[in-house]
Amino acid sequence: MIMIGHAYFIICAYILDCIIGDPRWIPHPVIYMGKAIHQLERWVRHMAKTPRQLKAGGFLLPLVLVVGACALTWGVLRLLSLIHPAVAAIFEVILIATTIATKGLKDAGMEVYRHLQAGNMPEARKALGMIVGRDTEHLDEPEIVRGTVETVAENIVDAIISPLFYAAIGGAPLAIAYRAVNTLDSMVGYKNEKYENLGFASARLDDLANWIPARITAVLLVFVAWLLRLDARRAWRTVRRDAKEHPSPNSGYPESAVAGALGVRLGGHNVYKGIASFRAYMGEPVVTLRAEHIRGTTWLMYGSSALFAVLTALLLWVISVLY
């Protein structure tokens, strides 16, 4: 019965997120995770006296936050189940929905698309700047599109597939634990002088957590490309050739799949706070990047995530029936 419950929860949470996303009037768990990370960082930096101690202290961040978030979620659901199982079930669906961001990812990408369609380049650059870390002030349309497509493609994994993957394994407690891992990486997982030691453990744990979901996502994207009559063969060929060239062990898989499906080239030169950086190319420039490729990426995102939710729920149901 637990497996059947997880199947229903995943489908309901996915649909709920697609419909309402993350309304600002509902307190989001990530906000409280961020506050906890700030406090933990201050404490670790105060206690650590050497770089080695700081690196060792960095292991406490995921240990405390991830385990704590998982345990707290499990405890709350247990208490709610004492009131009524239906109350716990509804709350679990809501919690899982907060860990995914299908609608939010679509809205962010399509905002850039709408500004480009209207010919409003300053607003398009501004909208892109809200979702990427690179400098956007002087980008032309193809570069704005590239940044948007890369961001949407990359986040198919950590914003949708990964939390659903862990929800399938351990319900809301494990989905919340994954979101804690991802939040840690986004806050302290930078490869710079400030976080090189403190964020080492958090960054490696995020890489590990996304390893399987990233590769599942690439396969799903290739299949959805075939369903959408895009170039699925080129998508698969691009994944096999280019995914490993990405500096991230995981991000190259969804990015290369999308690049191949759309017939565009991602990667290239980016500027971060005035400092130029080169990222390996993903895909071949069969066509020039244009605004419509943002819409195409959104369709690939919806197709792959919906397919994963349905297949995962079906698999859980089959397992529950057999065992």
QUIPEJO-V467750 format. One record per backbone hydrogen bond with DSSP energy under -0.5 kcal/mol. NH is the residue of the N-H (numbers start at 1). CO is the residue of the C=O. E is the energy in kcal/mol with one decimal. If there is no record, write none. Layout:
nh->NH co->CO e->E
nh->NH co->CO e->E
//
This chain:
nh->5 co->1 e->-2.4
nh->6 co->2 e->-2.4
nh->7 co->3 e->-2.0
nh->8 co->4 e->-2.3
nh->9 co->5 e->-2.6
nh->10 co->6 e->-2.5
nh->11 co->7 e->-1.8
nh->12 co->8 e->-2.8
nh->13 co->9 e->-2.9
nh->14 co->10 e->-2.3
nh->15 co->11 e->-2.4
nh->16 co->12 e->-2.6
nh->17 co->13 e->-2.4
nh->18 co->14 e->-2.2
nh->19 co->15 e->-1.8
nh->20 co->16 e->-2.7
nh->21 co->16 e->-0.7
nh->21 co->17 e->-1.4
nh->26 co->23 e->-1.6
nh->27 co->25 e->-0.6
nh->31 co->28 e->-1.3
nh->32 co->28 e->-0.9
nh->33 co->29 e->-2.2
nh->34 co->30 e->-2.6
nh->35 co->31 e->-1.8
nh->36 co->32 e->-2.2
nh->37 co->33 e->-2.5
nh->38 co->34 e->-2.2
nh->39 co->35 e->-1.9
nh->40 co->36 e->-2.6
nh->41 co->37 e->-2.8
nh->42 co->38 e->-2.2
nh->43 co->39 e->-2.1
nh->44 co->40 e->-2.7
nh->45 co->41 e->-2.7
nh->46 co->42 e->-1.8
nh->47 co->43 e->-1.9
nh->48 co->44 e->-2.7
nh->54 co->50 e->-2.3
nh->55 co->51 e->-2.3
nh->56 co->52 e->-2.3
nh->57 co->53 e->-2.8
nh->58 co->54 e->-1.5
nh->59 co->55 e->-0.5
nh->59 co->56 e->-1.2
nh->60 co->57 e->-1.5
nh->61 co->57 e->-0.6
nh->62 co->58 e->-0.8
nh->63 co->59 e->-1.4
nh->64 co->60 e->-3.1
nh->65 co->61 e->-2.7
nh->66 co->62 e->-1.7
nh->67 co->62 e->-0.8
nh->67 co->63 e->-0.9
nh->68 co->64 e->-1.8
nh->69 co->65 e->-2.8
nh->70 co->66 e->-2.2
nh->71 co->67 e->-2.6
nh->72 co->68 e->-2.7
nh->73 co->69 e->-2.2
nh->74 co->70 e->-2.3
nh->75 co->71 e->-2.5
nh->76 co->72 e->-2.5
nh->77 co->73 e->-2.3
nh->78 co->74 e->-2.1
nh->79 co->75 e->-2.2
nh->80 co->76 e->-2.4
nh->81 co->77 e->-2.0
nh->82 co->78 e->-1.0
nh->82 co->79 e->-0.6
nh->83 co->79 e->-0.9
nh->83 co->80 e->-0.5
nh->84 co->80 e->-2.3
nh->87 co->84 e->-0.7
nh->88 co->84 e->-1.7
nh->89 co->85 e->-2.4
nh->90 co->86 e->-2.5
nh->91 co->87 e->-2.2
nh->92 co->88 e->-2.3
nh->93 co->89 e->-2.1
nh->94 co->90 e->-2.1
nh->95 co->91 e->-2.5
nh->96 co->92 e->-2.6
nh->97 co->93 e->-2.3
nh->98 co->94 e->-1.6
nh->99 co->95 e->-0.8
nh->99 co->96 e->-1.1
nh->100 co->96 e->-0.5
nh->100 co->97 e->-0.9
nh->101 co->159 e->-2.1
nh->105 co->101 e->-2.2
nh->106 co->102 e->-2.2
nh->107 co->103 e->-3.0
nh->108 co->104 e->-2.1
nh->109 co->105 e->-2.0
nh->110 co->106 e->-2.8
nh->111 co->107 e->-1.6
nh->112 co->108 e->-1.2
nh->113 co->109 e->-1.9
nh->114 co->110 e->-2.6
nh->115 co->111 e->-1.8
nh->116 co->112 e->-2.1
nh->117 co->113 e->-2.5
nh->118 co->114 e->-1.7
nh->119 co->116 e->-1.1
nh->120 co->115 e->-2.6
nh->121 co->119 e->-1.3
nh->124 co->120 e->-1.9
nh->125 co->121 e->-2.8
nh->126 co->122 e->-2.0
nh->127 co->123 e->-2.7
nh->128 co->124 e->-2.2
nh->129 co->125 e->-2.3
nh->130 co->126 e->-0.7
nh->130 co->127 e->-0.7
nh->131 co->128 e->-1.8
nh->132 co->128 e->-1.1
nh->135 co->271 e->-4.0
nh->139 co->136 e->-1.3
nh->144 co->140 e->-2.2
nh->145 co->141 e->-2.7
nh->146 co->142 e->-2.4
nh->147 co->143 e->-2.3
nh->148 co->144 e->-2.0
nh->149 co->145 e->-3.1
nh->150 co->146 e->-2.7
nh->151 co->147 e->-1.9
nh->152 co->148 e->-2.7
nh->153 co->149 e->-2.6
nh->154 co->150 e->-2.6
nh->155 co->151 e->-2.1
nh->156 co->152 e->-0.7
nh->156 co->153 e->-1.1
nh->157 co->154 e->-1.1
nh->158 co->154 e->-0.8
nh->159 co->155 e->-2.1
nh->160 co->156 e->-0.6
nh->161 co->156 e->-2.5
nh->162 co->157 e->-3.2
nh->164 co->160 e->-1.9
nh->165 co->161 e->-2.6
nh->166 co->162 e->-2.4
nh->167 co->163 e->-2.0
nh->168 co->164 e->-2.0
nh->169 co->165 e->-1.1
nh->170 co->166 e->-2.8
nh->171 co->167 e->-2.4
nh->174 co->170 e->-1.0
nh->175 co->171 e->-1.9
nh->176 co->172 e->-3.0
nh->177 co->173 e->-1.8
nh->178 co->174 e->-2.3
nh->179 co->175 e->-2.2
nh->180 co->176 e->-2.0
nh->181 co->177 e->-2.0
nh->182 co->178 e->-2.6
nh->183 co->179 e->-2.3
nh->184 co->180 e->-2.3
nh->185 co->181 e->-2.1
nh->186 co->182 e->-2.1
nh->187 co->183 e->-1.3
nh->188 co->184 e->-3.1
nh->189 co->184 e->-0.6
nh->189 co->185 e->-1.6
nh->192 co->190 e->-1.1
nh->196 co->192 e->-1.6
nh->199 co->195 e->-2.2
nh->200 co->197 e->-0.9
nh->203 co->199 e->-2.6
nh->204 co->200 e->-2.2
nh->205 co->201 e->-2.3
nh->206 co->202 e->-2.0
nh->207 co->203 e->-2.1
nh->208 co->204 e->-2.2
nh->209 co->205 e->-2.6
nh->210 co->206 e->-1.8
nh->211 co->207 e->-0.5
nh->211 co->208 e->-0.8
nh->214 co->210 e->-2.4
nh->215 co->211 e->-1.2
nh->216 co->212 e->-2.1
nh->217 co->213 e->-2.5
nh->218 co->214 e->-1.7
nh->219 co->215 e->-1.6
nh->220 co->216 e->-2.4
nh->221 co->217 e->-2.7
nh->222 co->218 e->-1.9
nh->223 co->219 e->-2.1
nh->224 co->220 e->-2.8
nh->225 co->221 e->-2.4
nh->226 co->222 e->-1.6
nh->227 co->223 e->-2.0
nh->228 co->224 e->-2.5
nh->229 co->226 e->-1.2
nh->230 co->225 e->-3.4
nh->231 co->261 e->-1.4
nh->232 co->230 e->-1.5
nh->235 co->231 e->-1.9
nh->236 co->232 e->-2.5
nh->237 co->233 e->-2.5
nh->238 co->234 e->-2.5
nh->239 co->235 e->-2.1
nh->240 co->236 e->-2.2
nh->241 co->237 e->-1.7
nh->242 co->238 e->-3.3
nh->243 co->238 e->-0.6
nh->243 co->239 e->-1.4
nh->245 co->242 e->-1.9
nh->246 co->242 e->-0.5
nh->246 co->243 e->-1.2
nh->252 co->248 e->-0.7
nh->253 co->250 e->-1.6
nh->254 co->250 e->-0.6
nh->255 co->251 e->-1.8
nh->256 co->252 e->-2.3
nh->257 co->253 e->-1.7
nh->258 co->254 e->-2.3
nh->259 co->255 e->-2.6
nh->260 co->256 e->-2.4
nh->261 co->257 e->-2.3
nh->262 co->258 e->-2.4
nh->263 co->259 e->-1.3
nh->264 co->259 e->-2.0
nh->266 co->264 e->-0.5
nh->266 co->282 e->-3.1
nh->268 co->279 e->-2.2
nh->270 co->277 e->-3.4
nh->272 co->275 e->-2.9
nh->273 co->271 e->-0.6
nh->275 co->272 e->-1.8
nh->276 co->274 e->-0.6
nh->277 co->270 e->-3.3
nh->279 co->268 e->-2.8
nh->282 co->266 e->-2.3
nh->286 co->263 e->-0.6
nh->286 co->284 e->-2.4
nh->287 co->263 e->-2.1
nh->293 co->290 e->-2.2
nh->294 co->291 e->-1.9
nh->295 co->291 e->-0.9
nh->296 co->292 e->-2.2
nh->297 co->293 e->-2.1
nh->298 co->294 e->-2.0
nh->299 co->295 e->-2.1
nh->300 co->296 e->-2.0
nh->301 co->297 e->-2.4
nh->302 co->298 e->-2.6
nh->303 co->299 e->-2.7
nh->304 co->300 e->-2.5
nh->305 co->301 e->-2.3
nh->306 co->302 e->-2.5
nh->307 co->303 e->-2.1
nh->308 co->304 e->-2.0
nh->309 co->305 e->-2.4
nh->310 co->306 e->-2.4
nh->311 co->307 e->-2.7
nh->312 co->308 e->-2.6
nh->313 co->309 e->-2.2
nh->314 co->310 e->-2.4
nh->315 co->311 e->-2.4
nh->316 co->312 e->-2.4
nh->317 co->313 e->-2.1
nh->318 co->314 e->-2.5
nh->319 co->315 e->-2.4
nh->320 co->316 e->-2.3
nh->321 co->317 e->-2.0
nh->322 co->318 e->-2.4
nh->323 co->319 e->-2.4
//
